[in-house]
Amino acid sequence: MSKKTEYLIVTSTGLLLVYTVLAALPITFALIFLLFLATSVFTIWMVITILKDKTNLSSKKFDDFFYEDSGIQRSK
């Protein structure tokens, strides 16, 4: 994974944890709603970034191996 992707994962996870903690505290609705929208945007951005990440691609194909981390080949 690239550094940008790792940074985005850490940032969005941290923001989600902050949102979860602050939602349990008596804080204004506007701040909680803003954090809810921010976590949604960051989560979607994180998923798109992870799916588009081209670093460390495997040479295994689905036709040959059912699971990427398995050494067992598919029977034909």
RAVEN-V798590 format. One record per helix or strand of 3 or more residues. SS is the DSSP state (h for helix, s for strand). FROM is the first residue (numbers start at 1). LEN is the number of residues. If there is no record, write none. Layout:
BEGIN
SS|FROM|LEN ; SS|FROM|LEN
END
This chain:
BEGIN
h|3|22 ; h|29|24
END
